[in-house]
Amino acid sequence: MEVFGLTGFISLWRKPPPMPLHVYDTRTREKRPFKTARTGEVDMYVCGITPYSPSHLGHARCYIAFDLIHRWLEASGWTVNYVQNFTDIDDKIINQANEEGVDFLEVAERNIVDYYAAMDALNVLRADHYPRVTEVVPDIIEMVSTLIEKEHAYVAEDGVWFSIASAPEKYGLLTGQS
């Protein structure tokens, strides 16, 4: 065995025990031990891009950071179910499509392909699932209708808004506002 060579080093190296993970709890404003609903498994949802234009440095920064967390969790022995959505219908996408004279889905798809290429070039691991908003529009409409029905939301001239008055004890819970 080589004592100072790479082979010797690798044979002597032992994987360290997993470090405990603590996360910041926005509600309590404290660091807390990381616990999951299922032992050894983590569901990791990261809000994805709105693909109205090519990927940029802000995307790289965000997804490299979550890639680091994803890799650390897996290296620590967790099984990670990583989900990242695409908001593939949005005013910015529709406006860009109108400007180009194409369907909004063409704009979204082109920029999603660009996003994959950019993240692959940065060696960012892909998520396990990439749901798209266009796949769940009926579900979103149903949820919003239920919120309106239960008076947790109301219709205004510029859209549907959450009714703070419907849950005053919850308003500002995460932001610390009153």
Secondary structure, DSSP 8 states (H G I E B T S, - for coil): --SSSHHHHHHH---------EEEETTTTEEEE---SSTTEEEEEE-----SS---HHHHHHHHHHHHHHHHHHHTT-EEEEEE-B----HHHHHHHHHHTS-HHHHHHHHHHHHHHHHHHTT----SB--BGGGSHHHHHHHHHHHHHTTSEEEETTEEEE-GGGSTTTTTTTTT--
